[in-house]
Amino acid sequence: MQTTFTPEQLADSATRRSNEILRSCVHCGFCTATCPTYQVLGDELDSPRGRIYLIKDMLENDKVPDEATVRHIDRCLGCLSCMSTCPSGVDYMHLVDHARSYIEEKYERPLRDRLLRGLLAWILPYPGRFRLALKGARLARPFRRLLPDERLRAMIDMAPAATPAPSPNDAPQVFPAQGVRRKRVALLIGCAQRALNTDINDATIRLLRRLGCEVVVPKGLGCCGALPQHMGKEEQAHGLAADNIRALMAEVKGQGLDAVIINTSGCGTTVKDYGQMFRDGPMAQDAAKVAALAKDVTEFVATLGLGPASNAVPLRVAYHSACSLQHGQQIKATPKELLSAAGFTVVEPRNAHLCCGSAGTYNLLQPKISAELKARKVETLEELKPDVISAGNIGCMMQIGSATGVPVIHTVELLDWATGGPKPRALAGRAAA
């Protein structure tokens, strides 16, 4: 694709990178075949190729974005399926990130939109606030039909019936390895996940310790920055990311780290991108170091070897591959191989490359499209007649779990159970604490 950015425009690092990305696109249209929103809406401007044209026009001409451009870019899930498909290697992730931050800076959204997006950015990255918001949503449920905005109704619908008590394991501390210490790792404890499902971090710690890892929860860890980043709130996202980099580098420079373990794949994609995020600033070296250490929990466990699956139960597990894992991090076979090694019968749905519609805040900001993608995903999973659905991302788990009676359990919980940990709560039928 030809571009006509001026030398003055290219002096900006983000614009220079977007120019490189735009020039790599050859208009082939392969991306349209795997784009979930194009499949649902059938509009070329709701495909990656169409959005690339809109972004090019907006950036190249220094335009104040119009409502139509913003609408089509807002409808992008950021699932990155297009990047897995693209034969030219177009880095759509960084292009759409730039477009979103540009829109956030240049476009004045309607007041209701500004308030809603600001509220999400103020609540979701902070577990304490999120817990209070979930309680408020449950109290508001009887009045759901009175709310004028479908997005507010979607927020109320998302709230689970109960919220687990905070896990003591999420506090800063060190968990010693069982037996001989093989590795020393930090666990990114996340933000929304700490309010929605504390079992995931608990299971991760048990499994890693059993495999000979000393697990550190460093002081100062919080949201990775993904949630505000996806809404174009770059300053907030970078601030949260910088806090994590400082916290993790304190451990690196102290007793050292062999890896930073992440059990929410949406976070993993973002942390692995810290080097790019801070490439031009004083934190560039530290950010690149943290990004290089970042590993999805299944990616890391595979390097250690799972060990004997003494508690193996031959359940039929439908594996849902989160977009951020299969497209964002290109980790596709490893979780399925580990589940099989743990004694489970693993099956995968048709159209496994397509998004479930969660996508960070997407199910709250684009509830109609999200609901359609959720229905399609749940149909393909349920037709496999599984005993359990496994996924590696809390957003996907909440999204799919809201539309099916099949238990939805994090992959690491199943691996922990098979190798000596407790039966997952969702299978044991116990209420949340």
Salt bridges, closest charged atoms under 4 A:
GLU20 OE1 - ARG17 NH1 3.11
GLU44 OE2 - ARG49 NE 2.76
ASP46 OD1 - ARG51 NH2 3.47
ASP46 OD1 - HIS72 ND1 3.06
ASP46 OD2 - ARG75 NH1 2.84
ASP57 OD2 - LYS63 NZ 2.57
GLU60 OE1 - LYS56 NZ 2.80
GLU67 OE1 - ARG71 NH1 2.66
ASP74 OD2 - ARG109 NH1 2.77
ASP91 OD2 - ARG17 NH2 2.79
ASP91 OD2 - HIS94 ND1 2.52
GLU104 OE2 - LYS233 NZ 2.83
GLU108 OE2 - ARG114 NH1 3.52
ASP113 OD1 - ARG151 NH2 2.81
ASP149 OD2 - ARG112 NH1 3.78
ASP149 OD2 - ARG151 NH2 2.78
ASP157 OD1 - ARG144 NE 2.73
ASP199 OD1 - ARG425 NH2 2.49
GLU214 OE2 - ARG181 NH1 3.32
GLU214 OE2 - ARG184 NE 2.62
ASP243 OD1 - ARG246 NH2 2.84
GLU251 OE1 - ARG184 NH1 3.12
ASP273 OD1 - HIS94 NE2 2.77
ASP280 OD2 - ARG279 NE 3.83
ASP286 OD2 - LYS253 NZ 3.78
GLU299 OE1 - LYS272 NZ 2.90
GLU348 OE1 - LYS336 NZ 2.74
GLU372 OE2 - ARG376 NE 2.70
GLU379 OE2 - ARG350 NH2 3.90
GLU383 OE2 - ARG350 NE 2.65
ASP416 OD2 - ARG206 NH2 2.76
ASP416 OD1 - ARG210 NH2 2.78
